[in-house]
Every structure is written in C-alpha cells, then in structure tokens.
Amino acid sequence: MLEGIRRSIGFLTAKYHFRKTRDKMMSFTTAVSSARQALLILPLSHQEFLPTIMVVDLLRKRFREENLTVITGDHGIEVMRMLPRSQFIHILGHEINLFYLPGADVLERVKKKKYDLAIDLNLDFVLPSAYICKESNASVRVGFVRKHADAFYNFQIQHDPTLGRKLIYDRLAKCLQKF
C-alpha cells in the first residue's frame, strides 16, 4: 500500500512539473527518419536483452553511434558491445528517489544533449523512464499505450500483451521503419 502511495505522489509530482509543457503540432510522417539525435531507454528491470535487439539494430542503422544515447539499469553489457561508441547512462537503484523519480544527476546527464527522438522500451508503465523520456525534450517521444502514458509520450504504440516480448519489439521496429 505504501508503495502505491509513493508511486501516486511521484506521478502527481511529475504531472505538476510538466504542467506548462506543451507539444507543438507536427507531422509524424518523417519524424524518425529526419531525427539526428536519439535517446533509447531500455527496460530498467533486469531482463534479457534479446527481445529488444530488432529496435536497437534499427537505431544502429539509422543513427551514427555517437548520436545515440542509451539509458539502462545496472545491466546492458550486450548493448554496450553492440554500440561501442554510443553514450550510456546507467541508472542505479539509489539514483531513483522515494517517489520513483530519477535524481537530478541522472537528469543532468540526459540533458547534456538535445534529442529529436526518444524511445522508451518498457512495456509496463515505469515512472523513472517515462519521466526521463519527457524531460529529454525530444520532439518525438515513443512509448507503449498504457495508463498515464499520455502525460509523457506523444507517439504511442498499441501492443498485445499476450504476444511475446520479442514479437512486440519486432512490431515496434517495423512501425518505426515506416516513419
């Protein structure tokens, strides 16, 4: 119960922080293909990397590695091997505050670059990654449809939770290729 209250306070704090932020009207037709700098947020819980490989491979082909920043939890060795020249920001447990919001030092590292595209690969709503995605000020912020997602993402992908994670990420990569 206490955890739910803390999450609610964190979500309300995030909504208050972003209350004056408005997204400008844009066409998504070339949103991904015209992007120069990308932020990729991998699932923050320790999960197998393989399901996300299609999305990572798509971004590796679209962007120079130096123009790709990857946010991961205390794992992600496989991605580091795949993208050796990309910038990595590792978020450790102590860098998330009591209300599930990322600390100022994490946000400072994210804001060192200006992003055109931010993609959150967490299938469930994970407040720290959603907050980072919104705080990145990327013109296109991609996430999955779920409760509270409207407050953080301006491009949402519907997914079928009965499908396997690999198939969901493969479909996301194919969807992003269209733009």
N, C-alpha and C positions, 0 to 999 in steps of 0.2 A: 504494500500500500504506500509506504513512504517513497519507494522508487517511482511510483506513478505520479505522486505529488511533485517530486523533484523534476520529472520529465515535463509535467504541465507547466511548472514555473519556468523551466528552460524554454519551452515553446513560446509562452507568453512574452518572455524577455526578448526572444528573437523577433517575434512579430512587432513588438514595440520598437526595437532597434531599426527595423526595416520599414517602419510605417510610412515614411516620406519617400521611400524609394519607388520610383515608377519606371516601368519598362517602356521604351519608346516603340512605336509601331515599326514593324519590319517585315520583310518577306523572307520566309524560310527556304525559298527556292534554292538559293546558293549559300545559305548560312554556313554550312560545314565546309564546302569547297573553297569559299573565299576567306576562311579563317586563317590567321597566321600563327597565333599562339594558342595552345590548348592546355587545359588542365584536366587530368584524368584522376578521378577519385576511385580507387579500388575498394572493394568491400573491406571495412575496417576490422571485422571479426576475422579470426584466422580461418581461412577457407582455402580449399585447393585452388590453385591459380589457373589450371587448365580450362575451366569453363569460359573465362574471360579472354582467352588468347585471340579469338577472332576480332574482338574490339581493339585490343592492343595492336594486333597486326595491321588493322585498318589505319589506325592513327600513325603507326610507324611508317606506312607507305605515304600518307597524306602530309605529314609534317617532318621537317628536319628534327632530329632528336634533340637538338639544342632548344627547339621551340616547343618542347613538350615537357610539362611538369607533372609528375606522378605523386599522388598522395596515397600513402599506405599505412597500415598499422605497424606493428612490430615484426611484420613478415614482408615478403615481397622480393626475396632473393632471385626468384626466377625472372621477374620482370626486370630487375636490375641487370641481369645477364643479357636480356633481350634488347634493352635500351641503355647501353653503357654510357652514352653521352647526354642522357636526359637528366634533369634535375629531379631529385627525390626528396620528398618531405615525409619523414616518418613521424607518426603521431603515437606517442606512448600514452599509456593509461593515465599517468599523472598530469598530462597536458590537457585533459578534459576536466572541467570543473564539476562541482557538486550538482549543477543543474544541466549536465550533459552538453555544455557549450565548450568549444575549443578555446584554449587560453590565448592571451594577447600575443605571445611569442610565436605561436603557430600561425595566427592571422597575419602577423608582420612578415613572416617568411612567404606566405601566399601572396601578399600584396606587393612584393618586390617586383613582380612582373604584371603587365597588363594582358589580360586574356580575351580572346574573341569567342572561345568555345570552352565550356566546362561540362564534363560528363561525369555523373555520379552513378557508379555501377552497383550500389547497394540496392538489393531487391526489396528489402523492408525499409521502412522509414527510420533512418538513423540520423538523429538531430545534429551531431557534430559535422557529418559530411554534408548534410543539406545546408547548414549554416555557412560552411566554407564555400560551397558552391555559390550561394547567393552573395557572400562577401567578396568573392573574386571579381565581381562587377563584369563578368563576361556577358557579352550581348546575347549569346545563346547559352542557356543553361538546361542541360538534358538530364532528365531523371525518369523514374518509373511512376506510373499513376498509382497513388495510394493516398490515404488520409493525410491531410496537411501539405501535400506536395505543391498545391497552387501557390503557397506563400513563398516557395523557394525556386521553383523551376518554371521556365516559360515554354519549354518543349517537353511534353510528357509522352512516354511510350506505354501503351497498354500491354500488359503481359498476362499470360495464363499461368497461374501458379501450379497447375497440375503438370505442366511441362517440366522437363529437367532444366537445370540452370544453364547447361551448355547450349541447349536449343534456344532458350530465351536470349542469351547473349549473341548467338549467331543471328537471330532475327533482328536484334538491335543493330548489329553491324551492317546487315543488309539494308535496313531502313536508313541508316546514316549515309550509306553509299549513294542513296538517291538524291541527297542534298549536297 
